[in-house]
């Protein structure tokens, strides 16, 4: 019984709950916030740059594609 309690405690302390939430461009208000996260290589950073040009979340305010029509529907859908 003590071993089961110990294993449960260890699992609770080492399980990272951020896996459930995930990180996406919706997690940030500006491209520079996403860029900082990306540059720090935090958990989930690679998924922020889909076209692999080292500029994550280009459709967010401050991003290179912010004014382009390709981003209009994304921003409308995501409330950005």
Secondary structure as UniProt FT lines:
FT   HELIX           2..14
FT   HELIX           18..21
FT   HELIX           25..27
FT   HELIX           31..39
FT   TURN            40..41
FT   TURN            43..44
FT   HELIX           45..48
FT   TURN            50..51
FT   TURN            58..59
FT   TURN            64..67
FT   HELIX           69..78
//
